[in-house]
Amino acid sequence: MRQVVSWSARAGVGLVRACAVAVVSMLVPAVWAGAAAVAVWWAGNPWSWPGLFVPAATCTLALSGPVCRAFRHLVARWTGTVIPAGYRQAPPVVRMSTGYWWNGYSYKRSRRDAEEEQQRRLRWSDPATWRDLRFTAIAPVTVGLVAAVPPAGLVAAAVGLTGSTTAARTAGALGLVLALAGAPYAWRPVGPVAARFLGPSPAMLLTDRVDELTAQRADATVAQAAEIRRIERDLHDGAQARLVALGLTLTTAEKLMETDPDRAKALMREVRAGAAASLAELRELVRGINPPVLTERGLVDAVRALALASPLDVAVGAGPRLDLDPPIESALYFGTAELLTNAVKHARATRARISVTRDDTGIVVIVEDDGHGGADLRPGGGLAGLQRRLAVFDGTLEIISPAGGPTVATMVVPCESL
């Protein structure tokens, strides 16, 4: 009895899904069938066929995107397989000093005109547009026909079983059996067919990857230039100014050595204290560039040292020392430092917890604080900059920070050197 109920449930779910696939697949053929029917009905007009071709082609182009998005949604919902769309993203429209708007193709007087032309050109030049049109032609003769078998069997059963002849009833019974037997399986081809023909092609993936790497290289170049300027500014305003002052003090002490030895000794003591302060400042600067504990003891111990220096009550959970490449260790260390700084400065947290682990995806660093939340990845913000730095290593940053807290930041960097 339980098997009968289970099969009935599977058949019912399969029938609903098969009907959904059949309807979505046959939208474009229905447009052309309607155009052909109108043309046949209007056969006396010699312009009927060419005149109906243009509206039908326009409807096909307009429906290709929604039909393909519907298939991706159905496949993701039913099978859990996410098929990336692979559409090209339009670059931002920029207003020039002349007042015209540049959209990547031409100059326009208004932002609206520039965006409209950009979308039109991008749609026709995007390979994904032609991929969607190809799929709308493939889907009806593949998944559409298979998915239409159970609904067609039900229609045949409804017509045949209400007939008066034995042949009609037999055909109706066969249609019912076909509908119930095929319903659990008729929708299943949509998964592999959609994955095969709706996914981005290798050329599209390569183009997207090249664009992504180009953007990452630009971000890395900008970050490197900013870091060099910061180091130069710290040296110029700090250690260099202090050393210049020490040189002037030594010159004064040298002049006072014979006339006022006591004053000269006092100046020498000031120089010694200033030299010690300059050395401490230089060490702090070097520690900010590449912390010695990170080089000597690795990421886990460096994070523990960072937690000890934090004004928060920080608990660190980590496994044994991880053998990572220095650039990855540095990115995760400074990312953790920035997240702790944000917890103190912006979230006004009192406690934090850091977890450094590894899994099948790579290195996972989770920083959680009990602050008031509200953190988000705003363009141009510090978290967006951290996200770009991690993206250089194909890493990701995920922020979960509802209003009122807590804030959970997860950094994941794929790494084989575990």
Secondary structure as UniProt FT lines:
FT   HELIX           2..25
FT   HELIX           27..41
FT   TURN            42..44
FT   TURN            46..47
FT   HELIX           48..79
FT   STRAND          94..95
FT   TURN            97..98
FT   STRAND          101..102
FT   STRAND          107..108
FT   HELIX           111..125
FT   HELIX           127..138
FT   HELIX           139..141
FT   HELIX           143..147
FT   HELIX           149..161
FT   HELIX           166..186
FT   TURN            187..189
FT   HELIX           190..198
FT   HELIX           202..234
FT   HELIX           235..240
FT   HELIX           241..259
FT   HELIX           261..289
FT   HELIX           292..309
FT   STRAND          313..318
FT   HELIX           326..345
FT   STRAND          351..359
FT   TURN            360..361
FT   STRAND          362..369
FT   TURN            379..380
FT   HELIX           382..391
FT   TURN            392..394
FT   STRAND          396..400
FT   TURN            403..404
FT   STRAND          407..413
//
